[in-house]
Amino acid sequence: MLNYALRKLGYGLAVMLGVVVVVFFLFNVLPVDPARMTQGQRADVQSLQAVRKEFGLDKSIPMQFAYYLNDLLPISIHGNNAEEKSRYHYVKLLPVSKNNVLALKWPYLRRSYQTRKDVSATLLDVIPNTLILATAAMIFATLIGILLGVICAVNKNTWIDKLSVGFSIIGVSAPSFFAGILIAWVFGFVLSKYTGLNMSGSLYSYDPFKGEVLTLKNLILPMITLGLRPLAIIVQLTRSAMLDVLGQDYIRTARAKGLNDTAIVYKHALKNALNPVVTAIASWFASLLAGSFFVEYIFGYNGLGKATVNALDTSDFPVVMGSILFIALIFVVINILVDLLYAVIDPRVKLV
């Protein structure tokens, strides 16, 4: 299993490198001048040149990429001076030249063009909010999805089954941005006096007397919107897997022995039907982090998605790149964990 995990980790690092290459060069072919975005349309030439020099934008594109990759790599070459040590917080490994050393450090995501704040600090401010939203949406989708899937399988071809399957088809088909706008308008505007919910709002709101206040009701509508598609998928997967398991010989044997239906369904059948559902849950959790971009923007929810969209509006490349790398890292880690979890849940699965 260790060899398998190391091999998958190597594939994951290759994926991360591919993401860096594609996004970096894609961003740099766009006809946008980040220095102009920071200084405004009336900025003089000297100010623009100073900004380009500050962020290394005055260098050629291949040279910019080489420097950026050097900043990202955990083992890289840096200047042996106080400024470099303060910026990268590295540990010296070997001297490379009189002024440079081979160093060990955390990946450095650089500074925001707009705020001059470290990108890592910017992302750490919003990532917890997105993780809370994605986790809440996944819990909502998992609990409701598995329950509906089991009910559909047990009541096959009844009106309950047909209604749930129809709902799941609509849930899969509806794009998140459309569902978000509709849900925000209906429950946050038309029915707001009954639901008590707002069309927009973040997890933390500002009170002039109390300061930042946790506002959990602002989590409800984006959570439902984000969880609709995985909920629909989980319903269909659970139903299909349960129907397959309920037709197995050992289930018929259990019924012949006189076990009640509840014990058969939840103790014997459901456990063996969860493999595809577990895979879907893990895969969708990573997808929810990426899918939260539109949902957060629609509901004004202060998370990674909203911060990334705002950064795109201002051509703040380091923030955009940092967000994309974080999402890619989550996908890689979750895919590795899912493969390992498969072997734990089902001993018949061999990792090769």
Summary of the structure (lengths in Angstrom):
residues: 352
radius of gyration: 25.2
end to end distance: 8.2
largest distance: 86.6
contacts: 1097
relative contact order: 0.13
helix: 70%
strand: 7%
